[in-house]
């Protein structure tokens, strides 16, 4: 139960609260005043209906589609990451989740010249690799440096600091990190399951609520500031040997688009850079669409892009 | 959207006291002082100031740009492995500030590589080393001091051959086998409980010994494969420990090397060897190296890394330690293969 305090909403002055307390004490309730408070509170806390036409106009002006930089993945995602949406990459160890995240960050920072927030929860980020990727994309040192400055890195190792981080980003409107640079259009979290999965599986429901809190904050963030969110997730193996994303059923409703990355069959001793991506949830493309892509795309040399394209 | 009070890392008693007085969101508390909060809700004054610390925006995490991160990384020298092929594949050696997992069958050389790294991390800075100390957490009882002495002697010999200028001569005067042994801390953990508490205690240990840049856990698998019946609990404990190690590695620029055993997975009719401790554990380390026998030769493969291409290299283990498969023996192998080919034709 919420206790009434002054300034909770307009009209609820300190005097009124005192009066109310007195009213209650004297068992004499001023019904009119109470109803007025109720009206104000409801008006302040209910959402307004928006017409579809307005919404569509809004959508056209605010939504952007950020290309991932990899033609095969763009194909799967219907031309890229949509702002205002949550996209998830899941896959086992070594399937290239982090590489795809790096690739997306580099593409957005270099070619689209937009800011990127990269939240690393595993210690897996290496700027050396980002720099390598930039070198294959651009030969000018200034461009590379400018792109590196557009990527803002948070290194966090528990769910509470992740919540703190998302809260402060939301509160500041993504502003402090955007100083001097372009505005932020993408938030990447690699990986979300690394901080959440140690909390799940106990009898306490606390872990589940924290997971939902992360998701709710992230969704509010992407909607309010029209940025694209890309998160990575682990996989679990069911008894039959089939692979599915971790974090359970409740999480599975949250991302708008989910991709499952799989590596090559490791039964042979060859370790290739070929990976496959399967669309397992999408509202735009048919599910179970599958493409093969090559992780070495991001290390390709500029001269022979056509050969690589043929390859993938 | 407001941040609810329950999502703060507080005890449930404090949260319920706050909620009872109507404080549901962090925004309700922010403007209060510790004294006010304490008198209004009945929590202790220290608890109240702890709550206020948690909602303080000054304390929120700050970001750095990738450019700053690149500059920081450039300042960190890697730990050489003495196998030039592996060093090249890893971009100069085992990088600092990462967690590395070594997987392999018994006898493939996991412990040998660990011992080698424990020595290599101490190579003086004027020889391109780190001049740091090492912590070795031994869970299997395989720490073999005699072998370490051999490797240390080989490294000292190697450095003395390279000595050129005055600075290096000075460094060589103190860089001895005894010095290497005294800069190595060995902890013996007998079961999973001891190992987990040791891991939780590492931040304090590192504060006391800031020179430690390498932590070796040989092996992480053994205590956890021993009578552990509750598998979900095992996964949770392991992932929690891995997360602590990753946080430690990143914030202190210390490398953590863990070894892992192999297990058999039955697939249809056949079976194959995969690293132990389950699917989820695979995400734990930043870099995963698989050591294996291929055609009677020892091979190391990078099977997971965010910054290196998957590569396979040869190595060998000789009396000096972990080394390149030497040119001579490579040539000999090629010759015998040629001879075989000739013989066959």
Interface residues (C-beta under 8 A of the other chain):
Chain A: X1 X2 X3 X4 X5 X92 X93 X94 X98 X99 X102 X105 X109 X117 X118 X122 X123 X124 X125 X126 X127 X128 X129 X130 X131 X145 X148 X149 X150 X151 X152 X153 X154 X155 X156 X157 X158 X160 X161 X163 X164 X165 X167 X168 X170 X171 X177 X191 X193 X194 X195 X197 X198 X201 X202 X209 X210 X213 X216 X217 X220 X234 X235 X236 X237 X241 X246 X266 X267 X269 X271 X272 X273 X296 X299
Chain B: X1 X3 X4 X6 X7 X8 X9 X21 X22 X24 X26 X28 X57 X59 X60 X61 X62 X63 X64 X65 X66 X67 X69 X70 X72 X73 X91 X95 X97 X98 X99 X232 X235 X236 X239 X240 X243 X244 X246 X247 X249 X250 X251 X267 X270 X272 X279 X280 X282 X283 X286 X288 X294 X301 X303 X304 X305 X306 X307 X309 X310 X311 X312
